[in-house]
Amino acid sequence: MVFSFGFLTFYFLLFLGLLWLWWRRKPKAVPSLGSYPKISILIAARNEEEQIIACLEAIDRLRYPKDKLEVLVGDDRSTDRTRQLVLDYQQNHPYVSCHGIIHDIQGTKGKANVLAQLAQLATSDIFFITDADIEVPPRWVETMLRHLTPKTGIVTGITTTKSKGLFNRLQALDWLYNLGLMQVVADRNLPVSTMGNNMLVTREAYEAVGGFESIPFSITEDVQLFKQVLAKGYKSANVYDPEVLAISQPAPNVLSLLQQRRRWMRGSVHLPWYMLLLFVIHSSFYPVWLPLFTHTSIGAWVLVFLAKVLLQSLFVDRCVTYIGRNIKWTYLLLLEIYLLLTTVVLLVLFFLPFKIRWKGRLY
């Protein structure tokens, strides 16, 4: 009982502090873009016939000179019409090119292998990386470049999911909540993490670590690259701004969602220690709170839960506000149930010796 009360006291003090910092946040001023350097957008695609054109059309809407832009799509042995769709699209969009990925570079697998080969083909000094099911906003490139300094190796935007329907809306809030927690730390000038569907990496930093083919393989290749780039002395920047808000396809069902989150949990071991500690504390609330009713009254037990809901709802509401959107409070309450169920299930699944299925492959 002493441990439970001690943990919960620490938990609430910590997250009250995070909420206070998040509530009074003032984004740093960044200079305007003085020039338009050539950039390369790298996209790994495997069986993405339903999303790839929407992805490319979003890129076509970028407010960035097309003569300063190249888009390299790596078709990772798709068995559907992905490659043909990209080949057809590039006929009227000469800055787009499709490349068949038919072999693995030693030491790489899956997406890391595709990106490693696309990076070898890229002709610019700045790589933007996104996914084939992502739609980027019009000022994505320009805004990310504005946060690039001579010492910066990686810049990361924010991502959420299309939010039609209750299940998808809860996924969207889950994304924004976790990214908000990371941003609070990043605003303290501490490196946090990156996301392989919305990131910029300089060629200099990428080549300094030897590319994906030279770093240890991880199913979360983006986090591994981030870790290696920081180890070389480069800085990172995280941008929580609607102008870099990428929209992803949500997980279609609960099983896919759990597979996705389990893969992310695998990658969390590569996070800086303070970020790992933050997420461990956050995930530990339910295992500590659930048995608490055996040591206290039901009323006190419920009060602790409601306090957590209020604290979290205020934080998420601010996350949504920062991207210029509104959310009904009913969804914030339902988010708590969603997080309770997924957290408990994932804590069990994480320790089971099952492989992770991702893009039709087992890892």
Residue pairs with C-beta under 8 A, 6 or more apart in sequence:
1 295
3 288
4 288
4 291
4 292
4 295
7 284
7 288
8 285
8 288
8 289
8 292
8 304
10 281
11 281
11 284
11 285
11 288
12 307
12 308
12 311
14 278
14 281
15 282
15 311
15 312
15 315
16 311
18 181
18 184
18 315
19 311
19 314
19 315
19 318
21 184
21 187
21 188
22 180
22 183
22 184
22 315
22 318
22 319
23 314
23 318
25 183
25 184
25 187
25 322
27 240
27 241
28 187
30 146
30 147
31 146
32 146
33 142
33 145
33 146
36 64
36 65
36 68
37 68
37 124
37 125
37 126
37 145
38 68
38 69
38 70
38 123
38 124
38 125
38 126
39 64
39 68
39 69
39 70
39 124
39 126
39 127
39 128
39 141
39 145
40 70
40 71
40 72
40 118
40 122
40 123
40 124
40 126
40 127
40 128
41 59
41 69
41 70
41 71
41 72
41 127
41 128
41 129
41 130
42 72
42 74
42 115
42 118
42 119
42 122
42 127
42 128
42 129
42 130
43 55
43 71
43 72
43 73
43 74
43 118
43 129
43 130
43 131
43 132
44 74
44 76
44 110
44 111
44 114
44 115
44 118
44 131
44 132
45 52
45 73
45 74
45 75
45 76
45 78
45 82
45 86
45 114
45 132
46 75
46 76
46 77
46 78
46 82
46 132
46 359
46 360
47 78
47 79
47 80
47 82
47 359
47 360
48 55
48 78
48 80
48 82
48 132
48 133
49 78
49 80
49 81
49 82
49 85
51 132
51 133
51 249
52 73
52 82
52 85
52 86
52 132
53 85
53 89
54 135
55 130
55 131
55 132
55 133
55 134
55 135
56 71
56 73
56 86
56 89
56 93
56 96
58 134
58 135
58 136
58 137
59 71
59 136
60 93
61 138
62 69
62 136
62 138
62 139
62 140
62 141
63 138
63 139
63 142
64 141
64 142
66 95
67 95
69 95
69 141
70 95
70 97
70 122
70 123
70 124
71 93
71 95
71 96
71 97
72 97
72 99
72 118
72 121
72 122
73 86
73 96
73 97
73 98
73 99
73 132
74 99
74 101
74 114
74 115
74 117
74 118
75 82
75 83
75 86
75 98
75 99
75 100
75 101
76 101
76 110
76 111
76 113
76 114
76 359
77 100
77 101
77 102
82 132
83 98
83 100
86 96
86 98
87 98
89 96
90 96
90 97
90 98
99 117
99 118
99 121
101 113
101 114
101 117
104 113
105 113
105 116
105 117
105 212
105 213
106 213
107 213
107 214
107 217
108 116
108 212
108 213
108 217
109 217
109 361
109 363
110 219
110 221
110 358
110 359
110 361
110 363
111 196
111 221
111 359
112 212
112 217
112 218
112 221
113 212
115 129
115 212
115 221
116 211
116 212
116 213
119 127
119 203
119 206
119 211
119 212
120 211
122 203
124 203
125 202
125 203
125 204
126 145
126 148
126 200
126 202
126 203
127 200
127 201
127 202
127 203
127 206
128 140
128 141
128 144
128 199
128 200
129 196
129 197
129 198
129 199
129 200
129 201
129 222
130 136
130 197
130 198
130 199
130 246
131 196
131 197
131 248
133 248
133 249
134 159
134 197
134 198
134 246
134 247
134 248
135 246
135 247
136 198
136 246
137 242
137 243
137 244
137 245
137 246
139 243
139 244
140 157
140 243
140 244
140 246
142 243
143 157
143 239
143 241
143 243
143 244
144 155
144 157
144 200
144 239
144 244
145 200
147 155
147 237
147 239
148 155
148 200
148 202
148 237
149 235
149 237
151 234
151 235
152 202
152 234
152 235
152 236
152 237
153 201
153 202
153 204
153 205
153 208
153 229
153 230
153 232
153 234
153 235
153 236
154 194
154 199
154 200
154 201
154 202
154 205
154 225
154 226
154 229
154 234
154 236
154 237
155 199
155 200
155 236
155 237
155 238
155 239
156 193
156 194
156 195
156 198
156 199
156 200
156 236
156 237
156 238
156 239
157 195
157 198
157 199
157 239
157 241
157 244
157 245
157 246
158 175
158 176
158 179
158 183
158 198
158 239
158 240
158 241
158 244
158 245
158 246
158 323
159 175
159 179
159 195
159 197
159 198
159 245
159 246
159 247
159 248
160 172
160 175
160 176
160 245
160 246
160 247
160 248
160 323
161 168
161 171
161 172
161 175
161 247
161 248
161 249
161 250
161 251
162 168
162 172
162 247
162 248
162 249
162 250
163 169
163 171
163 172
163 250
166 331
166 334
167 250
168 250
169 331
170 331
170 334
170 335
170 338
171 250
171 251
171 257
172 250
173 316
173 319
173 320
173 327
173 331
173 332
173 335
174 335
174 338
174 339
174 342
175 248
176 316
176 319
176 320
176 323
177 312
177 315
177 316
177 319
177 335
179 240
179 319
180 240
180 315
180 316
180 318
180 319
180 322
181 278
181 279
181 282
181 315
182 192
182 193
182 238
182 275
183 192
183 238
183 240
185 192
185 274
185 275
185 278
186 192
186 236
186 237
186 238
190 272
190 274
191 226
191 230
191 235
191 236
191 272
192 236
192 238
192 271
192 272
192 275
193 223
193 226
193 271
193 272
193 275
194 222
194 223
194 225
194 226
194 236
194 238
195 222
196 220
196 221
196 222
197 246
197 248
198 244
198 246
199 222
201 225
201 229
202 234
205 229
205 232
205 234
206 225
206 229
208 229
208 232
208 234
209 215
209 225
209 228
209 229
209 231
209 232
212 221
212 225
215 224
215 225
215 228
216 224
217 224
218 224
218 266
218 267
218 270
219 263
219 266
219 267
219 356
219 358
219 363
220 263
220 264
220 266
220 267
220 270
222 267
223 267
223 268
223 270
223 271
224 267
224 270
226 236
226 270
227 270
229 236
230 236
240 322
240 323
241 322
241 323
242 322
242 323
242 324
245 323
251 257
251 260
257 342
258 342
258 345
258 346
258 349
259 356
259 357
259 358
261 342
261 346
262 346
262 349
262 350
262 356
263 356
263 358
263 363
265 346
265 350
266 356
268 276
268 279
269 276
271 279
283 343
283 347
285 308
286 340
286 343
286 344
287 344
287 347
289 301
289 304
289 305
289 308
292 301
292 304
293 301
308 336
309 332
309 333
309 336
312 332
312 335
312 336
312 339
313 329
313 332
313 333
313 335
313 336
316 327
316 332
316 335
317 327
317 332
320 326
320 327
355 362
355 363
356 362
356 363
357 363
